[in-house]
Amino acid sequence: MRPRSISTGVAIVLIAAAVLLPLVAGDYFTAFGTEIAITVLMLSSYRIIVLTGEWSFAHVVLQGVGAYTAAILVKDLGWPFPATLAAGAAMSALVAAILSYPLLRMKGFYFLMGSFAAAEAIRLLWRKIPFFGGTRGLSNIPAPYLELGGVSIDFGHTTNYFYLTLTVVICCLLLMWWMEQARIGGIWRAIQQQDVLAQSIGIESRTYRRLAFVIAAAFAGIAGVLLAYAFGSVTANRFSLNFALYLMIWSIVGGTRTFYGVVLGGVVLMVFDESLRFAEELRPGVYGLILIAVMLFFPQGLERLLAPIVGGPTKAPRRDVVPSTRSENA
């Protein structure tokens, strides 16, 4: 059987298992499943940036842009869910496009530090400006409600919102997978592996890096909208540096060379993370040990475990895990 057929079969089984989750589990696990789905979307969108060879601290804040956009629009203007979803994605993409002009003049370590500075500046605005609710954020976000053809669906119910989130996430994942298989995905990989060589054959690497940054931000914005409705509130602390670090660790542990790597890492580590709630102070140390163990024994990440089943590389080429310190001139 071909690897692609196996991959499709595995994906169908996982989706079927997710669909059946509310039928065999209570509201607690269903709500947790919603969080996992949103995290998978975040990790998959983050991987778009990684495909160009960059790592960013700003991705979580761009998720926050989508969350704040949805919260403001639904609370102040009463916008419906589809409109807030589109607006959140558009606003996150717009902010990313603005940030990309100074940030993408840098590469590697300098890009990473620049994204950190930009993220902290945006978080500071959220805390200091009353329009965004200050340190308390925005709360009492009403749940989505759909009325179509005499049928009313209240997505304030845990199960209904889980299915809504799962539908949106699956659609986004399919779109990202399609982009990766298309020509643009090949260009992103070429930039990651040999950006100078790519430029020598006429590829404008900065343009495609900017495109990846903006597209990834749009999907992060969608994840932010879903998160805002899921918790019914938005605060700046939810998009802190800690979460940005965890996002990077989950990506490294899962693996970024294949599409299913970050999905696997997100699911496994979200379940593991939930088990650490009783020992919150131990969490950073435990994640540090996990990262060291993965770098020593599974440098390609957990995706290597599934490579013989679903296809893909089984041996990682030599690469630098820590971003390089190269800098691109303006």
Phi and psi in degrees as a GROMACS rama.xvg file:
@    title "Ramachandran Plot"
@    xaxis  label "Phi"
@    yaxis  label "Psi"
@TYPE xy
-68.7956  146.816  ARG-2
-58.1248  -37.3263  PRO-3
-65.9775  -37.5001  ARG-4
-65.1762  -39.3723  SER-5
-64.9368  -43.3707  ILE-6
-59.9686  -43.0539  SER-7
-62.8763  -42.1278  THR-8
-63.0058  -42.9151  GLY-9
-62.802  -42.1322  VAL-10
-62.4156  -41.7548  ALA-11
-64.0592  -40.8631  ILE-12
-63.3468  -42.9466  VAL-13
-65.071  -40.9021  LEU-14
-64.828  -41.4402  ILE-15
-62.6266  -40.8099  ALA-16
-63.2285  -39.7672  ALA-17
-65.4791  -40.6053  ALA-18
-62.9452  -34.7461  VAL-19
-82.6736  -10.177  LEU-20
-54.3539  -50.3298  LEU-21
-63.6447  -20.4873  PRO-22
-79.6782  -21.5984  LEU-23
-116.476  -5.71072  VAL-24
-127.807  162.795  ALA-25
-83.018  -174.993  GLY-26
-63.1209  -34.0476  ASP-27
-61.3932  -50.846  TYR-28
-70.8139  -29.9599  PHE-29
-67.1397  -43.024  THR-30
-63.6239  -38.2738  ALA-31
-65.7052  -36.4077  PHE-32
-62.1827  -35.6287  GLY-33
-62.716  -43.3699  THR-34
-61.8918  -41.1025  GLU-35
-62.7811  -43.9635  ILE-36
-60.8011  -42.7089  ALA-37
-65.5056  -40.5352  ILE-38
-64.8646  -39.8072  THR-39
-60.7155  -40.8794  VAL-40
-63.5238  -41.5471  LEU-41
-62.3845  -45.6627  MET-42
-66.4247  -40.1082  LEU-43
-66.2485  -38.0751  SER-44
-71.7038  -35.4034  SER-45
-62.5762  -34.263  TYR-46
-63.3714  -26.545  ARG-47
-60.6902  -40.6979  ILE-48
-67.1208  -41.8435  ILE-49
-62.7989  -31.6509  VAL-50
-59.8613  -25.0175  LEU-51
-91.2137  2.82646  THR-52
92.5447  10.0724  GLY-53
-115.202  155.9  GLU-54
-125.489  139.342  TRP-55
-132.249  141.392  SER-56
-90.6349  -8.98901  PHE-57
-87.7746  -9.21483  ALA-58
-63.7535  -39.3119  HIS-59
-65.8864  -38.9053  VAL-60
-65.924  -35.7021  VAL-61
-66.7116  -30.6616  LEU-62
-63.483  -40.7523  GLN-63
-62.6308  -34.2819  GLY-64
-59.908  -44.072  VAL-65
-64.2613  -39.8872  GLY-66
-65.7984  -46.6117  ALA-67
-64.3635  -38.8902  TYR-68
-60.0389  -47.5796  THR-69
-63.5214  -42.7506  ALA-70
-61.12  -43.7254  ALA-71
-67.4236  -44.8192  ILE-72
-66.8596  -39.038  LEU-73
-79.3383  -33.3192  VAL-74
-77.6481  -43.5636  LYS-75
-89.6846  -32.2951  ASP-76
-117.041  -9.15186  LEU-77
69.2147  30.5907  GLY-78
-65.5481  145.873  TRP-79
-75.1711  165.963  PRO-80
-56.8664  -48.7911  PHE-81
-58.7887  -37.3751  PRO-82
-68.9719  -42.0537  ALA-83
-67.8601  -32.6233  THR-84
-64.0011  -46.3287  LEU-85
-66.9407  -40.7057  ALA-86
-66.6697  -39.5804  ALA-87
-62.6452  -43.1402  GLY-88
-64.5132  -43.0377  ALA-89
-66.0073  -41.9805  ALA-90
-67.5382  -41.3866  MET-91
-62.6651  -41.9584  SER-92
-64.0734  -39.0483  ALA-93
-64.925  -46.1561  LEU-94
-61.8117  -41.2881  VAL-95
-63.2515  -38.8889  ALA-96
-63.5334  -39.3265  ALA-97
-66.9666  -45.1743  ILE-98
-66.6003  -27.7301  LEU-99
-65.7445  -26.8714  SER-100
-66.0067  -47.1989  TYR-101
-77.744  -37.3537  PRO-102
-68.3981  -40.0661  LEU-103
-81.4109  7.80151  LEU-104
-81.0695  -4.33126  ARG-105
-120.298  164.537  MET-106
-137.947  163.701  LYS-107
55.8707  -128.733  GLY-108
-59.9668  -38.5637  PHE-109
-67.1108  -38.2485  TYR-110
-63.8835  -42.2749  PHE-111
-59.8739  -47.0268  LEU-112
-69.5035  -35.5849  MET-113
-64.5769  -40.1163  GLY-114
-66.4702  -33.5483  SER-115
-63.9154  -45.5748  PHE-116
-62.6815  -42.7918  ALA-117
-64.2411  -41.0971  ALA-118
-63.9193  -43.7185  ALA-119
-65.5582  -36.1611  GLU-120
-63.952  -42.315  ALA-121
-68.1408  -42.0503  ILE-122
-61.288  -37.74  ARG-123
-63.5837  -39.5882  LEU-124
-62.0492  -42.7862  LEU-125
-60.4484  -38.6886  TRP-126
-75.6382  -32.5361  ARG-127
-94.7027  -24.6381  LYS-128
-93.2466  121.222  ILE-129
-58.7524  -28.2764  PRO-130
-57.1407  -31.0419  PHE-131
-94.8619  9.561  PHE-132
87.4166  1.69546  GLY-133
61.6354  -145.459  GLY-134
-70.156  -22.8858  THR-135
-80.2389  -20.665  ARG-136
74.0282  -157.757  GLY-137
-115.407  133.692  LEU-138
-130.266  -179.946  SER-139
57.5641  43.503  ASN-140
-77.0204  119.87  ILE-141
-67.7583  146.824  PRO-142
-71.5013  152.963  ALA-143
-62.3643  148.776  PRO-144
-141.227  130.151  TYR-145
-122.383  130.882  LEU-146
-130.584  111.809  GLU-147
-139.512  119.957  LEU-148
59.8737  36.9141  GLY-149
83.6081  -3.83603  GLY-150
-101.432  125.645  VAL-151
-112.758  132.57  SER-152
-125.669  120.475  ILE-153
-96.3047  109.372  ASP-154
-83.165  7.95283  PHE-155
-71.7881  -17.7241  GLY-156
-74.141  136.243  HIS-157
-55.4907  -45.6227  THR-158
-66.29  -44.8252  THR-159
-62.0434  -42.0827  ASN-160
-70.0592  -31.8588  TYR-161
-60.071  -45.6673  PHE-162
-67.7422  -36.0599  TYR-163
-63.1743  -47.0309  LEU-164
-61.9564  -45.2408  THR-165
-60.5787  -40.6297  LEU-166
-63.2348  -46.9931  THR-167
-63.0131  -44.5305  VAL-168
-64.269  -43.2637  VAL-169
-62.6  -42.2467  ILE-170
-61.1495  -42.6385  CYS-171
-65.8346  -41.5338  CYS-172
-63.48  -41.4453  LEU-173
-62.8528  -39.2023  LEU-174
-66.8293  -42.1999  LEU-175
-66.3424  -38.682  MET-176
-64.2788  -40.2871  TRP-177
-62.7749  -42.65  TRP-178
-63.3916  -38.1012  MET-179
-65.9176  -34.8376  GLU-180
-78.7095  -18.9957  GLN-181
-79.1922  -179.9  ALA-182
-60.3962  -36.564  ARG-183
-64.3231  -33.7978  ILE-184
-64.3418  -40.0676  GLY-185
-64.7178  -36.9232  GLY-186
-66.2556  -42.598  ILE-187
-59.4669  -41.5957  TRP-188
-67.1005  -38.1906  ARG-189
-62.5804  -39.86  ALA-190
-65.4095  -38.6262  ILE-191
-65.5142  -42.4038  GLN-192
-80.8065  -45.3344  GLN-193
-148.209  82.7454  GLN-194
-67.8053  -35.3285  ASP-195
-65.8976  -43.3445  VAL-196
-64.2153  -39.575  LEU-197
-61.8495  -40.9736  ALA-198
-67.1384  -30.9998  GLN-199
-68.8462  -20.222  SER-200
-103.222  16.1337  ILE-201
97.7882  9.01792  GLY-202
-88.7163  122.164  ILE-203
-80.1034  93.0243  GLU-204
-60.9311  -39.1859  SER-205
-65.5825  -36.6842  ARG-206
-64.2046  -44.234  THR-207
-73.8865  -31.0775  TYR-208
-65.5804  -40.5831  ARG-209
-64.1448  -41.1959  ARG-210
-62.4068  -42.3078  LEU-211
-63.7792  -41.9621  ALA-212
-61.9253  -42.5285  PHE-213
-72.5501  -43.5197  VAL-214
-63.196  -44.4253  ILE-215
-59.8465  -39.4574  ALA-216
-64.3613  -38.0128  ALA-217
-61.0801  -44.1476  ALA-218
-68.233  -36.0357  PHE-219
-63.1447  -37.4545  ALA-220
-61.881  -40.2871  GLY-221
-62.1516  -42.8256  ILE-222
-61.1388  -37.1914  ALA-223
-65.5603  -41.0738  GLY-224
-61.7261  -45.8893  VAL-225
-61.152  -39.2815  LEU-226
-67.2031  -40.5343  LEU-227
-61.0055  -44.3176  ALA-228
-69.0271  -34.939  TYR-229
-64.4744  -41.4213  ALA-230
-96.7658  -16.35  PHE-231
73.4306  10.568  GLY-232
-157.049  160.412  SER-233
-137.884  127.592  VAL-234
-134.111  154.497  THR-235
-64.6021  -31.217  ALA-236
-64.8976  -23.848  ASN-237
-68.2768  -18.7735  ARG-238
-117.02  46.5962  PHE-239
-82.1143  174.874  SER-240
-62.6886  -34.0082  LEU-241
-58.5904  -45.1689  ASN-242
-66.0513  -36.1395  PHE-243
-62.4036  -40.6164  ALA-244
-66.3042  -42.937  LEU-245
-62.2607  -37.5288  TYR-246
-61.2988  -41.9458  LEU-247
-66.2583  -42.4195  MET-248
-64.5028  -44.3476  ILE-249
-60.8606  -37.8563  TRP-250
-65.3852  -44.3066  SER-251
-66.4342  -43.6297  ILE-252
-65.8356  -42.724  VAL-253
-70.6039  -38.6432  GLY-254
105.901  138.764  GLY-255
-113.5  2.60281  THR-256
-81.7801  -18.627  ARG-257
-126.117  159.147  THR-258
-66.3607  -34.8572  PHE-259
-83.1896  -10.1825  TYR-260
-62.2862  -51.3917  GLY-261
-68.9005  -30.0852  VAL-262
-64.4201  -46.2214  VAL-263
-61.6977  -46.0442  LEU-264
-62.5266  -40.1713  GLY-265
-64.2544  -46.1709  GLY-266
-65.5919  -49.6614  VAL-267
-62.2792  -47.8524  VAL-268
-77.2131  -26.3154  LEU-269
-65.7076  -41.8788  MET-270
-64.1356  -43.188  VAL-271
-64.3795  -41.7742  PHE-272
-61.2485  -38.1847  ASP-273
-63.58  -32.952  GLU-274
-72.5136  -12.9272  SER-275
-94.6518  5.62939  LEU-276
-61.8786  -28.3625  ARG-277
-74.3411  -16.2412  PHE-278
-133.127  65.8634  ALA-279
-58.4751  -36.8467  GLU-280
-71.7689  -17.7136  GLU-281
-88.4806  -11.4072  LEU-282
-58.3038  -49.0801  ARG-283
-58.7568  -41.8763  PRO-284
-65.3808  -40.4427  GLY-285
-64.5865  -42.1945  VAL-286
-65.9759  -34.8816  TYR-287
-62.1172  -43.123  GLY-288
-65.2248  -39.5873  LEU-289
-62.5564  -43.8152  ILE-290
-63.5678  -42.6713  LEU-291
-62.9385  -44.2602  ILE-292
-62.4647  -42.3856  ALA-293
-65.2436  -42.3111  VAL-294
-63.9967  -32.3228  MET-295
-80.876  -44.0033  LEU-296
-107.842  -25.6167  PHE-297
-134.881  66.2025  PHE-298
-60.093  -19.2235  PRO-299
-90.0392  -7.13209  GLN-300
91.9166  -179.124  GLY-301
-66.5155  -17.8856  LEU-302
-60.387  -24.3144  GLU-303
-64.7907  -28.8311  ARG-304
-67.401  -31.543  LEU-305
-95.0953  -7.84348  LEU-306
-56.6713  -42.7544  ALA-307
-64.2639  -20.7011  PRO-308
-91.3014  -51.2018  ILE-309
-101.137  -0.898796  VAL-310
88.6001  159.764  GLY-311
124.422  175.886  GLY-312
-66.9625  136.182  PRO-313
-105.389  -6.72057  THR-314
-136.237  126.735  LYS-315
-81.812  132.948  ALA-316
-70.8858  163.582  PRO-317
-66.6786  131.515  ARG-318
-155.257  161.369  ARG-319
-91.8933  121.779  ASP-320
-74.17  -40.6802  VAL-321
-82.7332  131.846  VAL-322
-54.558  144.369  PRO-323
-73.1611  170.371  SER-324
-104.893  22.923  THR-325
-69.9558  148.048  ARG-326
-130.573  132.118  SER-327
-92.2476  130.851  GLU-328
-69.2087  150.33  ASN-329
